[in-house]
């Protein structure tokens, strides 16, 4: 499987990485109940299918997703060990309330905890999860957090450091301290705001871009319908707060899925694979993070590892794109 460097690092990654938000299970920003055996099978199948990096975070399931990743990797073996990307900056208390903290003591504690949960001596990539949370507030302490992460690289606990959900202005603030290897922003055919300034800036600065939610939380997978959305558990954050799963966005989004399905049918590809390929068409995008809750879902998107859209197909999709949805409120 072909790989490309992630920014200025020595990490050569496949076009798709496996995301683990959903396998965290039931928590404040979760996707409803999740079977751990299904999660482990999804990770195993993804790695055996050629994916060579896994993106996770301490807050996914309040530590649970990282533990499940570690369990799955024990069954895979060191020869196929994927790169482990995790995050920091979101912590929780004994009542499971999620808070944002970027102070040095907290960042160090988080990294040590992630190393233990992932059962590894070094994190391949550690990213500041959010510059502020809930999103939209002042980005306090990002310089302190970035300095701390840079120190942890020097100490050998992290190989590379990156950020997630940062603006260009916030990127510029921390670049004065240490280079940024990668940025992880939301990007899909329904959410395109990063095209204006973030993608051009990252390309110019040789900052790797690993986009999340390229199928827009499953809405563009081809497996989502009004009936399935209605049947989602009340604890699934998509049903509660994701604007794309409600009107006035839902109808035009499902119409776009019909177009993606039509294009995909011509190549034996799913709508989700077309949606992922649409994000990978952009020269600034290094890779796409795609989540899976079971091995069957991996089969529904793994073809996007090598499937690419041609120029007429890209033009057809872009001629039928609905208005871009604003940045999701949680992740």
VEXVEXKE-615914 format. One record per residue (C-alpha): x, y, z; residue number from 1; residue in one letter. Coordinates in steps of 0.05 Angstrom, whole numbers. Layout:
REM VEXVEXKE-615914
(rec (X; Y; Z); NUM; "A")
...
This chain:
REM VEXVEXKE-615914
(rec (0; 0; 0); 1; "X")
(rec (27; 68; -19); 2; "X")
(rec (44; 117; 36); 3; "X")
(rec (62; 190; 41); 4; "X")
(rec (101; 230; 93); 5; "X")
(rec (60; 266; 146); 6; "X")
(rec (84; 337; 141); 7; "X")
(rec (157; 343; 157); 8; "X")
(rec (160; 278; 197); 9; "X")
(rec (189; 210; 183); 10; "X")
(rec (119; 179; 190); 11; "X")
(rec (97; 151; 124); 12; "X")
(rec (22; 140; 129); 13; "X")
(rec (-32; 107; 87); 14; "X")
(rec (-86; 151; 56); 15; "X")
(rec (-135; 127; 109); 16; "X")
(rec (-127; 120; 184); 17; "X")
(rec (-175; 86; 231); 18; "X")
(rec (-213; 132; 278); 19; "X")
(rec (-236; 109; 347); 20; "X")
(rec (-285; 162; 370); 21; "X")
(rec (-345; 116; 363); 22; "X")
(rec (-313; 55; 397); 23; "X")
(rec (-307; 95; 461); 24; "X")
(rec (-379; 74; 472); 25; "X")
(rec (-430; 110; 516); 26; "X")
(rec (-405; 175; 546); 27; "X")
(rec (-423; 249; 543); 28; "X")
(rec (-403; 257; 470); 29; "X")
(rec (-409; 184; 450); 30; "X")
(rec (-444; 146; 395); 31; "X")
(rec (-487; 102; 439); 32; "X")
(rec (-472; 32; 466); 33; "X")
(rec (-414; -6; 434); 34; "X")
(rec (-392; -78; 436); 35; "X")
(rec (-317; -83; 452); 36; "X")
(rec (-310; -148; 413); 37; "X")
(rec (-336; -112; 352); 38; "X")
(rec (-287; -55; 364); 39; "X")
(rec (-228; -102; 369); 40; "X")
(rec (-250; -138; 305); 41; "X")
(rec (-255; -71; 269); 42; "X")
(rec (-184; -52; 290); 43; "X")
(rec (-156; -120; 270); 44; "X")
(rec (-191; -119; 202); 45; "X")
(rec (-169; -47; 188); 46; "X")
(rec (-96; -63; 202); 47; "X")
(rec (-98; -129; 164); 48; "X")
(rec (-129; -90; 105); 49; "X")
(rec (-69; -44; 101); 50; "X")
(rec (-85; 16; 146); 51; "X")
(rec (-21; 35; 183); 52; "X")
(rec (-44; 88; 233); 53; "X")
(rec (-97; 93; 287); 54; "X")
(rec (-124; 159; 313); 55; "X")
(rec (-152; 159; 384); 56; "X")
(rec (-158; 205; 444); 57; "X")
(rec (-161; 198; 520); 58; "X")
(rec (-230; 229; 522); 59; "X")
(rec (-262; 178; 475); 60; "X")
(rec (-301; 136; 524); 61; "X")
(rec (-262; 170; 580); 62; "X")
(rec (-201; 126; 570); 63; "X")
(rec (-238; 66; 542); 64; "X")
(rec (-220; 74; 468); 65; "X")
(rec (-145; 76; 483); 66; "X")
(rec (-151; 12; 524); 67; "X")
(rec (-189; -23; 468); 68; "X")
(rec (-136; -3; 418); 69; "X")
(rec (-83; -34; 463); 70; "X")
(rec (-123; -98; 470); 71; "X")
(rec (-131; -103; 394); 72; "X")
(rec (-57; -91; 381); 73; "X")
(rec (-37; -148; 426); 74; "X")
(rec (-71; -195; 377); 75; "X")
(rec (-39; -163; 316); 76; "X")
(rec (34; -168; 334); 77; "X")
(rec (93; -121; 327); 78; "X")
(rec (106; -135; 253); 79; "X")
(rec (41; -101; 234); 80; "X")
(rec (39; -50; 290); 81; "X")
(rec (6; 14; 265); 82; "X")
(rec (27; 83; 284); 83; "X")
(rec (-11; 108; 346); 84; "X")
(rec (-37; 179; 344); 85; "X")
(rec (-71; 206; 406); 86; "X")
(rec (-88; 274; 437); 87; "X")
(rec (-89; 315; 500); 88; "X")
(rec (-125; 375; 530); 89; "X")
(rec (-193; 345; 548); 90; "X")
(rec (-198; 315; 617); 91; "X")
(rec (-255; 291; 661); 92; "X")
(rec (-272; 289; 734); 93; "X")
(rec (-301; 234; 777); 94; "X")
(rec (-371; 253; 755); 95; "X")
(rec (-350; 245; 682); 96; "X")
(rec (-354; 319; 667); 97; "X")
(rec (-307; 336; 609); 98; "X")
(rec (-263; 397; 619); 99; "X")
(rec (-209; 433; 579); 100; "X")
(rec (-140; 442; 609); 101; "X")
(rec (-74; 457; 575); 102; "X")
(rec (-29; 471; 634); 103; "X")
(rec (38; 435; 638); 104; "X")
(rec (21; 390; 697); 105; "X")
(rec (-43; 367; 664); 106; "X")
(rec (-10; 353; 596); 107; "X")
(rec (45; 312; 628); 108; "X")
(rec (-6; 272; 668); 109; "X")
(rec (-47; 259; 606); 110; "X")
(rec (12; 235; 565); 111; "X")
(rec (33; 187; 620); 112; "X")
(rec (-38; 160; 626); 113; "X")
(rec (-42; 150; 550); 114; "X")
(rec (24; 112; 550); 115; "X")
(rec (-4; 66; 603); 116; "X")
(rec (-71; 55; 570); 117; "X")
(rec (-41; 44; 501); 118; "X")
(rec (13; 0; 533); 119; "X")
(rec (70; 32; 494); 120; "X")
(rec (135; 68; 511); 121; "X")
(rec (125; 124; 461); 122; "X")
(rec (68; 159; 425); 123; "X")
(rec (80; 167; 351); 124; "X")
(rec (39; 231; 349); 125; "X")
(rec (7; 271; 405); 126; "X")
(rec (-41; 327; 386); 127; "X")
(rec (-73; 383; 425); 128; "X")
(rec (-146; 362; 417); 129; "X")
(rec (-178; 432; 420); 130; "X")
(rec (-148; 501; 429); 131; "X")
(rec (-210; 517; 471); 132; "X")
(rec (-271; 477; 494); 133; "X")
(rec (-328; 485; 486); 134; "X")
(rec (-306; 513; 418); 135; "X")
(rec (-311; 587; 407); 136; "X")
(rec (-278; 612; 471); 137; "X")
(rec (-210; 643; 481); 138; "X")
(rec (-151; 598; 465); 139; "X")
(rec (-114; 602; 531); 140; "X")
(rec (-50; 565; 547); 141; "X")
(rec (-37; 537; 478); 142; "X")
(rec (35; 563; 481); 143; "X")
(rec (45; 529; 548); 144; "X")
(rec (17; 464; 523); 145; "X")
(rec (59; 466; 460); 146; "X")
(rec (122; 479; 499); 147; "X")
(rec (106; 421; 545); 148; "X")
(rec (94; 374; 486); 149; "X")
(rec (159; 396; 454); 150; "X")
(rec (195; 380; 520); 151; "X")
(rec (163; 311; 520); 152; "X")
(rec (190; 299; 450); 153; "X")
(rec (260; 315; 476); 154; "X")
(rec (248; 266; 533); 155; "X")
(rec (231; 210; 484); 156; "X")
(rec (158; 200; 505); 157; "X")
(rec (129; 228; 440); 158; "X")
(rec (159; 223; 370); 159; "X")
(rec (120; 281; 338); 160; "X")
(rec (69; 333; 359); 161; "X")
(rec (10; 362; 323); 162; "X")
(rec (-56; 398; 335); 163; "X")
(rec (-130; 389; 321); 164; "X")
(rec (-184; 441; 307); 165; "X")
(rec (-135; 501; 306); 166; "X")
(rec (-144; 564; 265); 167; "X")
(rec (-88; 594; 224); 168; "X")
(rec (-78; 648; 276); 169; "X")
(rec (-71; 595; 331); 170; "X")
(rec (-23; 555; 288); 171; "X")
(rec (21; 616; 279); 172; "X")
(rec (23; 628; 354); 173; "X")
(rec (52; 559; 369); 174; "X")
(rec (97; 555; 308); 175; "X")
(rec (141; 607; 343); 176; "X")
(rec (157; 554; 395); 177; "X")
(rec (166; 489; 356); 178; "X")
(rec (147; 463; 286); 179; "X")
(rec (77; 435; 275); 180; "X")
(rec (78; 367; 242); 181; "X")
(rec (4; 360; 230); 182; "X")
(rec (-65; 390; 236); 183; "X")
(rec (-129; 350; 245); 184; "X")
(rec (-190; 390; 222); 185; "X")
(rec (-261; 369; 204); 186; "X")
(rec (-272; 363; 129); 187; "X")
(rec (-326; 332; 86); 188; "X")
(rec (-367; 350; 25); 189; "X")
(rec (-417; 379; 74); 190; "X")
(rec (-367; 418; 116); 191; "X")
(rec (-317; 457; 75); 192; "X")
(rec (-296; 519; 114); 193; "X")
(rec (-223; 498; 118); 194; "X")
(rec (-215; 506; 43); 195; "X")
(rec (-212; 582; 50); 196; "X")
(rec (-150; 591; 92); 197; "X")
(rec (-129; 530; 133); 198; "X")
(rec (-114; 482; 76); 199; "X")
(rec (-74; 533; 35); 200; "X")
(rec (-34; 553; 96); 201; "X")
(rec (-17; 482; 115); 202; "X")
(rec (4; 465; 45); 203; "X")
(rec (49; 526; 42); 204; "X")
(rec (79; 509; 110); 205; "X")
(rec (87; 434; 97); 206; "X")
(rec (41; 417; 154); 207; "X")
(rec (8; 350; 144); 208; "X")
(rec (-68; 350; 145); 209; "X")
(rec (-106; 289; 170); 210; "X")
(rec (-180; 306; 163); 211; "X")
(rec (-234; 276; 207); 212; "X")
(rec (-306; 261; 192); 213; "X")
(rec (-297; 254; 116); 214; "X")
(rec (-364; 216; 114); 215; "X")
(rec (-393; 268; 161); 216; "X")
(rec (-404; 221; 219); 217; "X")
(rec (-434; 167; 175); 218; "X")
(rec (-485; 212; 141); 219; "X")
(rec (-449; 204; 74); 220; "X")
(rec (-435; 130; 82); 221; "X")
(rec (-496; 109; 43); 222; "X")
(rec (-521; 68; 103); 223; "X")
(rec (-557; 126; 137); 224; "X")
(rec (-630; 142; 126); 225; "X")
(rec (-684; 183; 161); 226; "X")
(rec (-710; 119; 193); 227; "X")
(rec (-641; 100; 219); 228; "X")
(rec (-629; 170; 247); 229; "X")
(rec (-695; 166; 284); 230; "X")
(rec (-675; 99; 312); 231; "X")
(rec (-608; 122; 338); 232; "X")
(rec (-603; 116; 414); 233; "X")
(rec (-615; 180; 452); 234; "X")
(rec (-544; 177; 478); 235; "X")
(rec (-516; 183; 407); 236; "X")
(rec (-488; 254; 401); 237; "X")
(rec (-506; 258; 327); 238; "X")
(rec (-580; 253; 343); 239; "X")
(rec (-574; 304; 399); 240; "X")
(rec (-532; 360; 371); 241; "X")
(rec (-504; 347; 302); 242; "X")
(rec (-539; 397; 256); 243; "X")
(rec (-528; 355; 193); 244; "X")
(rec (-575; 302; 221); 245; "X")
(rec (-633; 352; 225); 246; "X")
(rec (-669; 397; 176); 247; "X")
(rec (-657; 441; 139); 248; "X")
(rec (-591; 404; 126); 249; "X")
(rec (-615; 332; 124); 250; "X")
(rec (-655; 333; 58); 251; "X")
(rec (-599; 364; 15); 252; "X")
(rec (-548; 319; 49); 253; "X")
(rec (-586; 256; 31); 254; "X")
(rec (-594; 282; -41); 255; "X")
(rec (-518; 288; -44); 256; "X")
(rec (-513; 216; -20); 257; "X")
(rec (-555; 195; -80); 258; "X")
(rec (-504; 228; -126); 259; "X")
(rec (-446; 196; -90); 260; "X")
(rec (-480; 129; -97); 261; "X")
(rec (-491; 140; -172); 262; "X")
(rec (-417; 156; -182); 263; "X")
(rec (-394; 99; -138); 264; "X")
(rec (-437; 48; -174); 265; "X")
(rec (-398; 61; -237); 266; "X")
(rec (-334; 38; -201); 267; "X")
(rec (-362; -14; -154); 268; "X")
(rec (-352; 34; -96); 269; "X")
(rec (-397; 55; -38); 270; "X")
(rec (-422; 126; -28); 271; "X")
(rec (-376; 130; 32); 272; "X")
(rec (-315; 112; -9); 273; "X")
(rec (-334; 167; -58); 274; "X")
(rec (-342; 217; 0); 275; "X")
(rec (-273; 199; 27); 276; "X")
(rec (-242; 204; -42); 277; "X")
(rec (-272; 273; -49); 278; "X")
(rec (-233; 297; 12); 279; "X")
(rec (-169; 263; -12); 280; "X")
(rec (-174; 299; -79); 281; "X")
(rec (-147; 362; -46); 282; "X")
(rec (-71; 368; -52); 283; "X")
(rec (-64; 394; 20); 284; "X")
(rec (-98; 333; 50); 285; "X")
(rec (-48; 279; 72); 286; "X")
(rec (-99; 229; 97); 287; "X")
(rec (-169; 218; 122); 288; "X")
(rec (-191; 190; 190); 289; "X")
(rec (-249; 141; 182); 290; "X")
(rec (-283; 109; 241); 291; "X")
(rec (-311; 39; 245); 292; "X")
(rec (-352; 3; 298); 293; "X")
(rec (-345; -67; 268); 294; "X")
(rec (-306; -103; 214); 295; "X")
(rec (-362; -98; 164); 296; "X")
(rec (-359; -22; 166); 297; "X")
(rec (-285; -26; 148); 298; "X")
(rec (-304; -64; 84); 299; "X")
(rec (-351; -7; 68); 300; "X")
(rec (-295; 44; 62); 301; "X")
(rec (-228; 8; 54); 302; "X")
(rec (-232; 15; -22); 303; "X")
(rec (-220; 90; -13); 304; "X")
(rec (-147; 72; 2); 305; "X")
(rec (-135; 71; -72); 306; "X")
(rec (-198; 96; -107); 307; "X")
(rec (-193; 167; -134); 308; "X")
(rec (-244; 210; -170); 309; "X")
(rec (-231; 237; -239); 310; "X")
(rec (-239; 310; -257); 311; "X")
(rec (-309; 305; -288); 312; "X")
(rec (-334; 267; -226); 313; "X")
(rec (-304; 320; -179); 314; "X")
(rec (-337; 375; -221); 315; "X")
(rec (-404; 339; -218); 316; "X")
(rec (-401; 332; -143); 317; "X")
(rec (-381; 403; -132); 318; "X")
(rec (-437; 428; -177); 319; "X")
(rec (-486; 395; -130); 320; "X")
(rec (-456; 410; -62); 321; "X")
(rec (-506; 439; -12); 322; "X")
(rec (-486; 500; 30); 323; "X")
(rec (-429; 484; 77); 324; "X")
(rec (-448; 467; 148); 325; "X")
(rec (-411; 502; 204); 326; "X")
(rec (-359; 468; 246); 327; "X")
(rec (-387; 414; 291); 328; "X")
(rec (-395; 434; 363); 329; "X")
(rec (-361; 373; 392); 330; "X")
(rec (-310; 321; 373); 331; "X")
